[in-house]
Amino acid sequence: MTERVLYESSNGDVWALTRDPRTNAPVVKHQPNISSGGQVTYTDIGQFLRSGAGGPERQQLLKLIDTLLED
């Protein structure tokens, strides 16, 4: 698997867990909808979790991380 979609918004934006094509580091990829320009950005996972107010894309990443931990 090279990419895992975290969240798709109703307006067409997509956030995915993937690897930065330049550094191969794990990152969150944001693909905005075409009307917003469609310019893909890559954000370090730590920075992504620290930024924002806890939108659904952030919550989905936290849920994915939680699945990696045993109860």
C-alpha positions in Angstrom: 0.0 0.0 0.0 1.4 3.4 -1.0 -1.4 5.6 0.3 -4.3 5.3 2.7 -7.2 7.7 2.5 -8.0 9.3 5.8 -10.9 11.5 4.9 -12.8 12.8 1.9 -14.8 15.9 2.4 -18.2 16.7 0.8 -16.5 19.4 -1.4 -14.0 16.9 -2.8 -10.9 17.5 -0.7 -9.0 14.3 0.1 -6.5 13.7 3.0 -4.3 10.6 2.9 -1.5 9.0 4.8 1.4 8.4 2.4 5.1 9.0 1.9 6.7 12.3 0.8 7.9 11.7 -2.7 11.1 13.7 -2.0 12.1 12.3 1.4 10.1 9.1 1.7 9.1 10.2 5.2 5.5 9.4 6.3 3.3 12.5 5.8 -0.3 13.6 5.4 -1.1 14.4 1.8 -3.9 17.0 1.1 -5.4 17.1 -2.4 -7.8 20.0 -2.6 -10.7 20.0 -5.0 -10.2 21.5 -8.4 -12.1 24.7 -7.7 -9.6 25.4 -4.8 -6.6 24.9 -7.2 -6.0 21.2 -6.7 -2.4 21.8 -5.6 -1.2 18.8 -3.5 0.6 19.5 -0.2 2.5 17.2 2.1 2.6 17.9 5.9 4.7 16.2 8.5 2.4 14.0 10.7 3.4 15.8 13.9 2.8 19.2 12.4 -0.5 18.0 11.0 -1.7 16.8 14.4 -0.6 20.1 16.1 -2.3 22.3 13.6 -6.0 23.0 13.2 -8.9 22.6 15.6 -9.4 18.9 15.3 -11.3 18.6 12.0 -12.5 15.2 10.8 -9.3 14.5 8.8 -7.3 14.9 12.0 -9.7 12.7 14.0 -9.4 10.0 11.3 -5.6 10.0 11.6 -5.9 9.6 15.3 -8.3 6.7 14.9 -5.9 5.0 12.5 -3.0 5.5 15.0 -5.2 4.0 17.7 -5.7 0.8 15.7 -2.0 0.2 15.8 -2.0 0.0 19.6 -3.0 -3.1 21.5 -5.7 -2.9 24.2 
